[in-house]
Amino acid sequence: MRVLTDRLNDMGRPARFLSSCLLLLAVAFLVVGRWDLALAVGAGALLGWALWEPVRITWAIFVVAFLVPVTVNFGYPTNPSYTLLLVLFVLAVWGRLHRAERDGWPPRVLGAVLLLPLCAVIAGLAHWHGIKPVVVGAAPLLCFGVLGWHLVEEARRNPKLILRIAEAFTWVSVAVAVFAKYQTVTGTWPFFDQFAYDWTYTSAFDPTRAAGIFGHPIVYGSFAMAMALVALTIRGRYWYVPFTANLVGLVLSGTRSAWVGLVLALGIWLVLQLRKLSWHGVLSTVAIGAIAFAAVAVSPSTFGVGPDTESPAWVSPTPTSPGSNPGSANSSQNSAGSVGVAGSRMSDPLESASANARFNRIDVAWDGITRNWSTVVFGNGPESSVRYLENVGISDGQAQVLDNTYLSTWYNYGLVGLVSLLGLLLTLWWRFRSLVARLVMVGFAAQIFFFDVWLWLPAVAVLLLAVGLGAAGAGGFTWPFRRPAGHTVARQRTQQGEDRAGVDVPAGRGL
């Protein structure tokens, strides 16, 4: 293994030369007007450059997961989600090969990596529908397990790396929030409307909700929720800017599941901050709330310019694609401002079409789960929910998904899979003493009760970021209810100025 590692390190100069040639080739494709080929070559060159350094690999994982939309097909040979999953899997495996000599192959970590894929295999053997469903069901779970393994090891090796990545993406999220505001002002999703491979991933589906750079409002809600919690807890320089921007993005996305996750996480944070409350903190909170409200409410019509809010010219026509939902782009809802749309989504949540659709899906899934004892214990087999929705479906005009990760896991993999998923989340939550990791995990665990998460890479990357942050903060006292052995008064004094996420900050910077 040492020989392999040495050879990989010796290939740095040829790899850089090859990457330079590929970038030149990308420029040549742009000159002749083939942007798709230029993009493919450029992406390949950047990935090749990243593969020769584990630190770059870690950055590349989050760049691909957060910034490459799975709703746009750039000419991939298969489904965009599976294509990008393969790219991430290669990155993570290559990163582990780089570190294999030092980190080895820890059996407990490998057991955690293989736990959920093994559940998919067991469910597939119990209810055999062919090898393809087993592979399709287990592959994403294996990929995310390997990614988590890579991030844990790299965070333990270099805790500041994960913190830098997290803080960098909080500032990326500010630009995304600005783009989200532009989407709600114009009623269009630039780039995504033109290149999305399905109309449901365009503004035609619901122009009143912003999707950022993710092609789906719920996924943007996951990202904004996580970045708000990271900004609040890590407390980098000018942290209140990304925190406020992501509050704005959350409202513009109209994603109630992310609102629930954020409220639960903030509730835990506030309980831990009660002893540090001050008038300065209260006034700061009021100021942030006022600025966020103003950013959501302000539009060109506020100043008498731009589209007429009574009959907006930017309303997309109701799509006529097969399976479309004519009521999803309601013109009266389009005419409302962003604040009004958000208010309408909060006022009667149990009466909305999406809430009723979720109740219908719970009934359908429960009927499939309780068909007999084997479906309760082992589920119906990998991809069973997809086959049911494609062949039978739920006739309510809504998206043909179960919209509940826990429910779909039970439906496909049985109690074996559900208990394994819950056990894995609880184990990670308990072992990580980093507050930021725990808060993000709470928000993630709450949100996935309302949608199927596994093929939405930015949403799963939220969990992966929490895993990395948890591993990075494992060496410091960051959770007040669990004190490490040997904790002394002197150690307490040195940590009075530390942020809850394990980052040194001046005392008194908390809200």
QUIZI-V435018 format. One line per field, one symbol per residue. phi: phi as a letter, one per 40 degrees, with the letter a starting at -180 (. if undefined). psi: psi as a letter, one per 40 degrees, with the letter a starting at -180 (. if undefined). A space follows every 10 residues. Layout:
BEGIN
phi=???
psi=???
END
This chain:
BEGIN
phi=.ccccccccc cdcdcccccc cccccccccc ccgbcccccc cccccccccc ccadcccccc dcccccbccc cbccgccadd cccccccccc ccccccccbc cccgbccccc ccccccdccc ccccccbcbh ccdcccccdc ccccccccdc cccccccadc cccccccccc cdcccccccc ccccccgbbd gcccbccacc bbcccaccbc bfbbgacccc dcccdccccc ccccfccfdc cccccccccc cccgcccccc cccccccccc dccdcbcacc cccccccccc ccccccccad ccbgbgcccc accccccccb cdgcbdccbc cccccccccc cccccccbcc bccccccccc cccccccccc cacccccbgb hdgccccccc cbgbcbgcdc acfacccccc ccbgcdcccc cccccccccc cccccccccc cccccccccb acbcbbdccc cccccccccc cccccbcbbc cbbccgcbcc ccccbccccc cgbcbccgcc c
psi=ddddddddde eddddddddd dddddddddd deegdddddd dddddddddd eehddddddd ddddddehhe ehhffieahd dddddddddd dddddddded dddaghdddd dddedddddd ddddddghei dddddddddd dddddddddd dddddddgdd dddddddddd dddddddddd dddddeeigi ddddeieide fieddgeehi ebfeehdddd dddddddddd ddddfahfde dddddddddd dddfgddddd dddddddddd deedeeiidd dddddddddd dddddddhid ddeeiaihed gheehiihie iheigdedfh ddddeiiddd ddddeddgde eidddddddd dddddddddf didddddeae iieddddddd ddihgeeihg iefhdddddd ddeadddddd dddddddddd dhehdddddd dddddddeee ihddegdddd dddddddddd ddedeihehe ehhiiehidd dddeedeiid eehhiiieei .
END
